[in-house]
Amino acid sequence: MTTLLRLTAVVLPLTLAGCGGAQRTARENVPPKPVPDSYRAIVETNKGNLTVEVPRAWAPEGAERFYRLLEQRFYADARFFRVVPRFVVQFGIHGNPAVSARWRNMTFADDPPKEHNRRGTISFAANGRNTRTTQVFINLKDNLHLDKTGLVPFGKVVEGMDVADRLYSSYGEFPPRGAGPDPNLIEAKGNAYLESKFPRLDYIIRARIVDAK
């Protein structure tokens, strides 16, 4: 499996601190809102905005995980730690190592492939069967060879691919193929490691759901 598939940790809703026991229990018993059949998200970056459209029929499990992560504002301040021109842009490791640790084993099931990894599509990274968590990548070109590895697109960038093309890429691939950021050290040390060693990385300001049908 290529290093593209490297995973990070994932996050489930955390218990709210400072609430009374009865109030906390009531909130915990409220079922999550159903994931809509189609939704859009705005990913605000320091270079501009990306608009991602997610049709749930493409990959129901992937669409649900991305929706829940957006609900929790998981991607705020996340770095685009892997940017390889004419290949992919990858992100989704939380800047706080404690959060990454909580998500590390929160994998979710694979989706049957329905769409191809064409330019602009967005897929969860994986490292084998049923290993997806929080990391995603945007295809910067048609990467149809990734279809054979089980990487399943769950959405597409419908506005802002020019932003994706402009993200800082000079650090190169992560080890051992290059001298870019090491995902293991990002998980262990968070954004402090990236700010110290790779200060020019572009980043997400916030990512939010803007339209659901």
Backbone as CSV, one residue per row, in Angstrom:
resi,resn,N_x,N_y,N_z,CA_x,CA_y,CA_z,C_x,C_y,C_z
1,MET,0.849,-1.185,0.000,0.000,0.000,0.000,0.883,1.233,0.000
2,THR,0.556,2.222,-0.754,1.393,3.404,-0.825,1.239,4.234,0.435
3,THR,2.203,5.151,0.629,2.142,5.997,1.811,0.988,6.971,1.761
4,LEU,0.369,7.130,0.586,-0.821,7.979,0.519,-1.863,7.505,1.511
5,LEU,-1.875,6.213,1.765,-2.952,5.636,2.540,-2.750,5.771,4.039
6,ARG,-1.677,6.424,4.438,-1.408,6.506,5.868,-2.537,7.192,6.599
7,LEU,-2.912,6.652,7.746,-4.026,7.177,8.522,-3.574,7.981,9.712
8,THR,-4.532,8.671,10.269,-4.344,9.316,11.564,-5.478,8.915,12.470
9,ALA,-5.605,9.609,13.581,-6.619,9.306,14.549,-7.937,9.946,14.209
10,VAL,-8.998,9.505,14.883,-10.341,10.017,14.633,-11.040,10.465,15.912
11,VAL,-12.229,11.176,15.812,-12.872,11.731,17.016,-14.362,11.450,17.116
12,LEU,-14.857,11.016,18.279,-16.280,10.888,18.526,-16.705,11.986,19.482
13,PRO,-18.029,12.265,19.574,-18.457,13.360,20.441,-17.971,13.154,21.874
14,LEU,-17.510,14.235,22.493,-17.013,14.164,23.860,-18.091,14.616,24.821
15,THR,-18.046,14.072,26.044,-18.987,14.490,27.072,-18.769,15.957,27.416
16,LEU,-19.830,16.722,27.508,-19.729,18.135,27.845,-19.365,18.294,29.312
17,ALA,-18.355,19.127,29.563,-17.942,19.372,30.943,-18.807,20.459,31.555
18,GLY,-18.938,20.402,32.874,-19.611,21.470,33.597,-21.116,21.382,33.598
19,CYS,-21.712,20.266,33.151,-23.165,20.118,33.141,-23.589,19.212,34.281
20,GLY,-24.781,19.406,34.755,-25.323,18.516,35.775,-25.537,17.128,35.216
21,GLY,-25.571,16.124,36.096,-25.680,14.745,35.641,-26.906,14.487,34.807
22,ALA,-28.089,14.964,35.257,-29.319,14.716,34.514,-29.288,15.401,33.164
23,GLN,-28.771,16.633,33.142,-28.698,17.357,31.879,-27.742,16.673,30.920
24,ARG,-26.579,16.209,31.430,-25.609,15.542,30.586,-26.193,14.261,30.030
25,THR,-26.886,13.486,30.861,-27.472,12.229,30.400,-28.509,12.481,29.318
26,ALA,-29.308,13.524,29.501,-30.327,13.842,28.499,-29.680,14.162,27.168
27,ARG,-28.593,14.920,27.205,-27.929,15.279,25.953,-27.295,14.058,25.300
28,GLU,-26.713,13.190,26.106,-26.084,11.995,25.554,-27.100,11.081,24.892
29,ASN,-28.361,11.122,25.351,-29.388,10.247,24.799,-30.051,10.804,23.553
30,VAL,-29.717,12.033,23.193,-30.292,12.610,21.984,-29.576,12.023,20.780
31,PRO,-30.302,11.358,19.872,-29.641,10.768,18.698,-29.108,11.850,17.783
32,PRO,-28.009,11.594,17.074,-27.485,12.591,16.143,-28.448,12.829,14.996
33,LYS,-28.372,14.011,14.430,-29.208,14.320,13.280,-28.842,13.394,12.130
34,PRO,-29.838,12.934,11.368,-29.511,12.088,10.222,-28.675,12.845,9.198
35,VAL,-27.797,12.145,8.539,-26.991,12.754,7.489,-27.870,12.943,6.256
36,PRO,-27.904,14.144,5.690,-28.768,14.385,4.528,-28.298,13.615,3.298
37,ASP,-29.190,13.481,2.349,-28.851,12.776,1.108,-27.780,13.509,0.322
38,SER,-27.715,14.821,0.489,-26.702,15.620,-0.180,-26.409,16.835,0.687
39,TYR,-25.147,17.204,0.768,-24.805,18.416,1.510,-23.546,19.040,0.913
40,ARG,-23.364,20.316,1.248,-22.171,21.034,0.838,-21.436,21.544,2.071
41,ALA,-20.130,21.630,1.934,-19.301,22.179,3.003,-18.371,23.220,2.414
42,ILE,-18.136,24.273,3.182,-17.143,25.265,2.828,-15.905,25.010,3.689
43,VAL,-14.775,24.822,3.030,-13.498,24.676,3.721,-12.744,25.987,3.513
44,GLU,-12.695,26.790,4.564,-12.034,28.090,4.487,-10.553,27.908,4.795
45,THR,-9.693,28.329,3.869,-8.254,28.201,4.057,-7.605,29.583,3.990
46,ASN,-6.349,29.635,4.349,-5.618,30.900,4.261,-5.358,31.328,2.820
47,LYS,-5.619,30.445,1.847,-5.436,30.773,0.433,-6.764,31.042,-0.274
48,GLY,-7.891,30.800,0.400,-9.193,30.924,-0.234,-10.088,29.764,0.166
49,ASN,-11.266,29.712,-0.404,-12.260,28.714,-0.002,-12.392,27.572,-1.008
50,LEU,-12.666,26.398,-0.458,-13.028,25.218,-1.236,-14.472,24.877,-0.908
51,THR,-15.279,24.626,-1.917,-16.646,24.154,-1.702,-16.711,22.686,-2.086
52,VAL,-17.081,21.857,-1.123,-17.146,20.406,-1.336,-18.606,19.974,-1.351
53,GLU,-18.989,19.268,-2.380,-20.342,18.709,-2.477,-20.273,17.216,-2.195
54,VAL,-21.143,16.745,-1.309,-21.129,15.344,-0.890,-22.486,14.703,-1.159
55,PRO,-22.604,13.878,-2.210,-23.821,13.096,-2.415,-23.706,11.798,-1.613
56,ARG,-24.581,11.597,-0.675,-24.453,10.458,0.232,-24.441,9.123,-0.520
57,ALA,-25.086,9.065,-1.672,-25.156,7.819,-2.435,-23.788,7.362,-2.932
58,TRP,-22.844,8.271,-3.082,-21.520,7.874,-3.552,-20.839,6.929,-2.567
59,ALA,-20.892,7.270,-1.291,-20.191,6.496,-0.260,-20.834,6.827,1.079
60,PRO,-21.901,6.130,1.466,-22.660,6.493,2.667,-21.832,6.571,3.940
61,GLU,-20.923,5.626,4.131,-20.120,5.640,5.359,-19.175,6.838,5.374
62,GLY,-18.527,7.095,4.255,-17.629,8.235,4.159,-18.358,9.552,4.315
63,ALA,-19.535,9.645,3.692,-20.328,10.874,3.789,-20.736,11.134,5.232
64,GLU,-21.083,10.092,5.957,-21.484,10.272,7.355,-20.302,10.700,8.216
65,ARG,-19.148,10.032,8.054,-17.995,10.391,8.877,-17.590,11.845,8.622
66,PHE,-17.538,12.275,7.363,-17.143,13.646,7.060,-18.142,14.634,7.671
67,TYR,-19.424,14.310,7.597,-20.466,15.170,8.163,-20.274,15.320,9.675
68,ARG,-20.019,14.208,10.367,-19.835,14.268,11.824,-18.585,15.065,12.198
69,LEU,-17.528,14.907,11.426,-16.320,15.669,11.691,-16.557,17.161,11.479
70,LEU,-17.314,17.503,10.456,-17.643,18.905,10.223,-18.500,19.455,11.362
71,GLU,-19.452,18.648,11.839,-20.281,19.082,12.962,-19.420,19.459,14.170
72,GLN,-18.371,18.711,14.377,-17.507,18.914,15.544,-16.373,19.908,15.287
73,ARG,-16.340,20.484,14.085,-15.296,21.453,13.725,-13.905,20.831,13.838
74,PHE,-13.827,19.582,13.498,-12.582,18.836,13.651,-11.444,19.416,12.821
75,TYR,-11.751,19.911,11.632,-10.682,20.302,10.713,-10.161,21.717,10.936
76,ALA,-10.720,22.457,11.867,-10.237,23.816,12.125,-8.754,23.795,12.504
77,ASP,-7.974,24.609,11.832,-6.539,24.769,12.071,-5.717,23.559,11.637
78,ALA,-6.316,22.639,10.891,-5.551,21.506,10.364,-4.672,21.972,9.209
79,ARG,-3.478,21.399,9.101,-2.542,21.753,8.032,-2.717,20.831,6.821
80,PHE,-2.451,21.395,5.654,-2.333,20.581,4.437,-0.908,20.033,4.440
81,PHE,-0.730,18.895,5.109,0.618,18.417,5.396,1.243,17.648,4.245
82,ARG,0.449,17.258,3.272,0.993,16.558,2.102,0.401,17.180,0.853
83,VAL,1.224,17.893,0.113,0.788,18.528,-1.126,1.776,18.128,-2.214
84,VAL,1.321,17.269,-3.103,2.165,16.774,-4.188,1.532,17.222,-5.499
85,PRO,2.139,18.181,-6.203,1.541,18.679,-7.437,1.232,17.547,-8.418
86,ARG,0.104,17.703,-9.081,-0.383,16.699,-10.049,-0.549,15.323,-9.404
87,PHE,-0.862,15.316,-8.122,-1.207,14.058,-7.463,-2.312,14.320,-6.442
88,VAL,-1.954,14.685,-5.197,-2.978,14.864,-4.166,-2.614,15.986,-3.198
89,VAL,-3.637,16.462,-2.507,-3.524,17.310,-1.319,-4.139,16.517,-0.173
90,GLN,-3.411,16.337,0.902,-3.896,15.515,2.011,-3.914,16.322,3.314
91,PHE,-4.961,16.109,4.120,-5.088,16.780,5.407,-5.971,15.931,6.316
92,GLY,-6.089,16.351,7.584,-6.999,15.647,8.473,-6.371,15.091,9.732
93,ILE,-5.138,15.522,10.070,-4.556,15.184,11.366,-4.792,16.379,12.290
94,HIS,-5.404,16.140,13.417,-5.752,17.229,14.317,-4.498,17.876,14.895
95,GLY,-4.561,19.184,15.120,-3.415,19.904,15.651,-3.111,19.633,17.101
96,ASN,-4.048,19.010,17.818,-3.868,18.694,19.234,-3.590,17.192,19.369
97,PRO,-2.413,16.793,19.842,-2.098,15.358,19.939,-3.085,14.576,20.796
98,ALA,-3.660,15.194,21.813,-4.616,14.485,22.663,-5.862,14.105,21.875
99,VAL,-6.300,14.995,20.987,-7.454,14.687,20.147,-7.102,13.579,19.163
100,SER,-5.933,13.670,18.549,-5.493,12.617,17.637,-5.480,11.258,18.325
101,ALA,-5.021,11.226,19.551,-4.956,9.960,20.288,-6.347,9.368,20.495
102,ARG,-7.332,10.232,20.744,-8.691,9.724,20.959,-9.276,9.111,19.685
103,TRP,-8.850,9.616,18.540,-9.412,9.131,17.272,-8.649,7.976,16.654
104,ARG,-7.492,7.652,17.175,-6.568,6.754,16.476,-7.214,5.426,16.076
105,ASN,-8.029,4.867,16.930,-8.627,3.561,16.632,-10.096,3.647,16.240
106,MET,-10.592,4.838,15.985,-11.995,5.021,15.625,-12.194,4.842,14.119
107,THR,-11.920,3.654,13.656,-12.049,3.377,12.228,-13.512,3.171,11.850
108,PHE,-13.790,3.249,10.552,-15.147,2.952,10.091,-15.091,2.110,8.818
109,ALA,-16.206,1.496,8.509,-16.249,0.478,7.465,-16.038,1.059,6.072
110,ASP,-15.488,0.239,5.198,-15.310,0.625,3.802,-16.655,0.787,3.103
111,ASP,-16.646,1.607,2.060,-17.784,1.738,1.158,-17.490,1.004,-0.138
112,PRO,-18.496,0.389,-0.764,-18.276,-0.177,-2.090,-17.944,0.935,-3.078
113,PRO,-16.990,0.736,-3.967,-16.622,1.786,-4.918,-17.728,2.050,-5.933
114,LYS,-18.051,3.322,-6.109,-19.054,3.726,-7.094,-18.522,4.791,-8.047
115,GLU,-17.626,5.646,-7.539,-17.065,6.722,-8.335,-15.558,6.531,-8.469
116,HIS,-14.974,7.264,-9.396,-13.539,7.155,-9.648,-12.790,8.326,-9.017
117,ASN,-11.515,8.102,-8.738,-10.653,9.145,-8.188,-10.198,10.083,-9.311
118,ARG,-11.126,10.912,-9.742,-10.833,11.896,-10.786,-10.466,13.227,-10.138
119,ARG,-9.905,14.115,-10.925,-9.517,15.433,-10.421,-10.693,16.090,-9.695
120,GLY,-10.415,16.598,-8.516,-11.428,17.296,-7.741,-12.186,16.431,-6.769
121,THR,-12.154,15.119,-6.936,-12.862,14.267,-5.978,-12.076,14.197,-4.669
122,ILE,-12.796,13.918,-3.601,-12.197,13.844,-2.267,-12.510,12.485,-1.657
123,SER,-11.495,11.852,-1.109,-11.611,10.496,-0.567,-10.942,10.434,0.800
124,PHE,-11.382,9.488,1.623,-10.679,9.219,2.873,-9.444,8.379,2.591
125,ALA,-8.356,8.710,3.271,-7.164,7.867,3.217,-7.414,6.591,4.009
126,ALA,-6.642,5.575,3.708,-6.801,4.293,4.386,-5.473,3.562,4.386
127,ASN,-5.396,2.515,5.174,-4.174,1.709,5.249,-4.539,0.237,5.296
128,GLY,-5.443,-0.137,4.405,-5.967,-1.487,4.397,-7.478,-1.471,4.552
129,ARG,-8.058,-2.629,4.700,-9.517,-2.754,4.780,-10.050,-2.156,6.084
130,ASN,-11.129,-1.382,5.960,-11.855,-0.847,7.118,-10.939,-0.082,8.087
131,THR,-10.064,0.756,7.547,-9.108,1.491,8.383,-9.262,3.013,8.270
132,ARG,-10.301,3.489,7.621,-10.452,4.940,7.469,-10.788,5.600,8.806
133,THR,-10.302,6.822,8.973,-10.576,7.541,10.221,-10.914,8.997,9.915
134,THR,-9.908,9.885,9.843,-10.167,11.320,9.656,-9.414,11.940,8.492
135,GLN,-8.344,11.313,8.022,-7.553,11.915,6.953,-8.253,11.783,5.619
136,VAL,-8.224,12.861,4.857,-8.810,12.858,3.519,-7.805,13.444,2.537
137,PHE,-8.034,13.192,1.260,-7.194,13.789,0.232,-8.056,14.226,-0.948
138,ILE,-7.592,15.286,-1.599,-8.225,15.798,-2.805,-7.340,15.405,-3.980
139,ASN,-7.931,14.812,-4.986,-7.178,14.447,-6.180,-6.912,15.683,-7.029
140,LEU,-5.638,15.954,-7.307,-5.268,17.096,-8.137,-5.268,16.753,-9.626
141,LYS,-5.378,15.469,-9.939,-5.534,15.021,-11.321,-6.315,13.713,-11.286
142,ASP,-6.613,13.168,-12.438,-7.260,11.851,-12.480,-6.275,10.806,-11.965
143,ASN,-6.606,10.197,-10.833,-5.762,9.156,-10.228,-6.507,7.824,-10.239
144,LEU,-6.836,7.362,-11.420,-7.669,6.170,-11.523,-6.986,4.927,-10.956
145,HIS,-5.662,4.933,-10.883,-4.971,3.773,-10.324,-5.299,3.590,-8.840
146,LEU,-5.760,4.670,-8.177,-6.114,4.553,-6.759,-7.418,3.786,-6.558
147,ASP,-8.230,3.694,-7.600,-9.484,2.947,-7.476,-9.219,1.497,-7.068
148,LYS,-8.128,0.949,-7.554,-7.823,-0.458,-7.292,-7.392,-0.700,-5.852
149,THR,-7.060,0.364,-5.124,-6.601,0.212,-3.747,-7.733,0.334,-2.735
150,GLY,-8.953,0.539,-3.215,-10.094,0.640,-2.314,-10.362,2.031,-1.798
151,LEU,-9.695,3.037,-2.344,-9.932,4.427,-1.947,-11.152,4.946,-2.695
152,VAL,-12.177,5.307,-1.948,-13.492,5.580,-2.524,-13.849,7.055,-2.383
153,PRO,-14.039,7.786,-3.480,-14.481,9.180,-3.370,-15.865,9.279,-2.733
154,PHE,-16.013,10.254,-1.828,-17.322,10.485,-1.211,-17.870,11.856,-1.570
155,GLY,-17.074,12.662,-2.255,-17.526,13.994,-2.632,-16.605,14.597,-3.666
156,LYS,-16.877,15.865,-3.994,-16.101,16.539,-5.030,-16.006,18.024,-4.720
157,VAL,-14.847,18.601,-4.998,-14.675,20.043,-4.903,-15.348,20.665,-6.132
158,VAL,-16.405,21.423,-5.905,-17.152,22.024,-7.014,-16.777,23.490,-7.221
159,GLU,-16.118,24.091,-6.254,-15.588,25.444,-6.393,-14.281,25.517,-5.612
160,GLY,-13.267,26.137,-6.215,-12.032,26.369,-5.487,-10.889,25.425,-5.808
161,MET,-10.962,24.656,-6.892,-9.825,23.802,-7.224,-8.571,24.619,-7.521
162,ASP,-8.755,25.865,-7.935,-7.588,26.730,-8.134,-6.881,26.983,-6.799
163,VAL,-7.660,27.011,-5.711,-7.072,27.152,-4.377,-6.249,25.910,-4.041
164,ALA,-6.802,24.741,-4.289,-6.081,23.494,-4.030,-4.781,23.436,-4.825
165,ASP,-4.814,23.918,-6.063,-3.619,23.903,-6.905,-2.528,24.843,-6.402
166,ARG,-2.911,25.859,-5.600,-1.950,26.862,-5.139,-1.385,26.577,-3.748
167,LEU,-1.834,25.530,-3.093,-1.350,25.239,-1.745,0.153,24.954,-1.757
168,TYR,0.824,25.371,-0.691,2.285,25.264,-0.640,2.719,23.807,-0.742
169,SER,3.634,23.546,-1.687,4.007,22.158,-1.978,5.507,21.892,-1.935
170,SER,6.326,22.888,-1.596,7.771,22.725,-1.731,8.409,21.811,-0.689
171,TYR,7.691,21.478,0.379,8.273,20.550,1.351,8.317,19.121,0.809
172,GLY,7.454,18.814,-0.138,7.498,17.505,-0.781,6.810,16.402,0.006
173,GLU,7.062,15.181,-0.452,6.448,13.988,0.136,6.909,13.774,1.566
174,PHE,6.066,13.045,2.327,6.521,12.710,3.678,7.445,11.493,3.636
175,PRO,8.199,11.254,4.708,9.155,10.146,4.736,8.449,8.797,4.543
176,PRO,9.104,7.824,3.942,10.507,7.816,3.507,10.717,8.305,2.074
177,ARG,9.656,8.688,1.389,9.808,9.113,-0.004,10.356,10.516,-0.142
178,GLY,10.242,11.314,0.906,10.705,12.688,0.824,11.040,13.232,2.196
179,ALA,11.262,14.540,2.247,11.657,15.192,3.492,10.544,16.053,4.058
180,GLY,9.304,15.790,3.659,8.167,16.550,4.155,7.770,16.144,5.565
181,PRO,6.666,16.684,6.062,6.215,16.370,7.421,5.973,14.872,7.627
182,ASP,6.345,14.391,8.784,6.142,12.983,9.143,4.796,12.852,9.855
183,PRO,3.833,12.121,9.286,2.516,11.990,9.928,2.580,11.452,11.342
184,ASN,3.529,10.568,11.632,3.644,10.042,12.994,3.999,11.151,13.983
185,LEU,4.858,12.066,13.552,5.244,13.178,14.435,4.133,14.218,14.532
186,ILE,3.345,14.356,13.480,2.192,15.258,13.578,1.231,14.722,14.631
187,GLU,0.954,13.429,14.584,0.064,12.840,15.576,0.620,12.988,16.985
188,ALA,1.935,12.817,17.124,2.554,12.832,18.454,2.734,14.241,19.008
189,LYS,3.017,15.210,18.129,3.376,16.557,18.596,2.434,17.641,18.105
190,GLY,1.563,17.314,17.159,0.563,18.265,16.701,1.130,19.421,15.892
191,ASN,0.388,20.525,15.900,0.778,21.683,15.118,2.070,22.325,15.607
192,ALA,2.447,22.088,16.846,3.711,22.643,17.349,4.887,22.134,16.515
193,TYR,4.842,20.862,16.157,5.884,20.271,15.299,5.871,20.920,13.920
194,LEU,4.689,21.087,13.349,4.600,21.662,12.005,5.013,23.129,11.990
195,GLU,4.600,23.871,12.989,4.959,25.291,13.037,6.461,25.484,13.206
196,SER,7.087,24.552,13.886,8.527,24.643,14.111,9.328,24.218,12.883
197,LYS,8.930,23.118,12.276,9.730,22.529,11.195,9.223,22.864,9.796
198,PHE,7.933,23.136,9.670,7.332,23.353,8.346,6.392,24.555,8.395
199,PRO,6.929,25.728,8.693,6.076,26.891,8.964,5.302,27.423,7.764
200,ARG,5.664,27.022,6.559,5.005,27.581,5.376,3.792,26.765,4.926
201,LEU,3.477,25.705,5.622,2.303,24.908,5.255,1.042,25.770,5.306
202,ASP,0.182,25.592,4.307,-1.126,26.240,4.338,-2.046,25.467,5.281
203,TYR,-3.153,26.108,5.652,-3.982,25.526,6.703,-5.456,25.887,6.515
204,ILE,-6.293,25.132,7.210,-7.734,25.366,7.223,-8.070,26.298,8.379
205,ILE,-8.817,27.344,8.086,-9.301,28.231,9.139,-10.503,27.587,9.826
206,ARG,-11.456,27.169,9.052,-12.586,26.391,9.560,-13.244,25.673,8.394
207,ALA,-14.000,24.633,8.712,-14.751,23.871,7.716,-16.142,23.639,8.271
208,ARG,-17.163,23.972,7.483,-18.522,23.927,8.017,-19.528,23.518,6.942
209,ILE,-20.626,22.951,7.398,-21.726,22.573,6.517,-22.528,23.828,6.193
210,VAL,-22.802,24.037,4.914,-23.537,25.248,4.513,-24.854,24.961,3.811
211,ASP,-25.030,23.760,3.331,-26.256,23.439,2.600,-26.512,21.946,2.713
212,ALA,-27.690,21.582,3.182,-28.041,20.165,3.328,-29.440,19.939,2.756
213,LYS,-29.591,18.828,2.022,-30.878,18.527,1.378,-31.362,17.142,1.800
